[in-house]
Each structure stands twice: as C-alpha cells, then as structure tokens.
C-alpha cells in the first residue's frame, strides 16, 4: 500500500480514509470496521466524494450488490460516468 492510497468505505454514506502502510492489517481492518458508514451499498456516495479528484486506478470491493441512494436524482452509472469524463 502506498503512502498516498485513499480508501473509501461506503454504505449509506461514504468516508475518505487514509490508512498507514506501517500499521498492521488488523489495525487498518479495525479502522475500516469502525468507519460508521451504515449498512447499505450505495456506491454513488463514494464517487461523489472524489468527483473533483483524479486517481490512477480505482478498485471497488463489494459483494456485487451496489445501489444508488433511493432518493437520488442521479443513479450510480450517471455518477460514475460524470467522474469518468
């Protein structure tokens, strides 16, 4: 893991976190487990956090069940396409 790695746990909300490569995997796991982002899988919330940033690569870990916020005007595909443009 790079010093510049950004990790964004997402659920009902998303939260940008910076994990240390010097910490143990268990310490970093505890930080993610205590991120308090809720229990949904609203992927659009993560992309909204990074909308004005540029990354070399984005890796999404999920159980392949991702959704957009039910009250959102834009769905996750729109949010990703907007980020990708």
Secondary structure, DSSP 8 states (H G I E B T S, - for coil): --TT--EEEESSSEEEE---TTS-HHHHHHHHHTS---SS-BHHHHHHHTTT---S-----S-S--B--TT-SS-HHHHHHHHH-
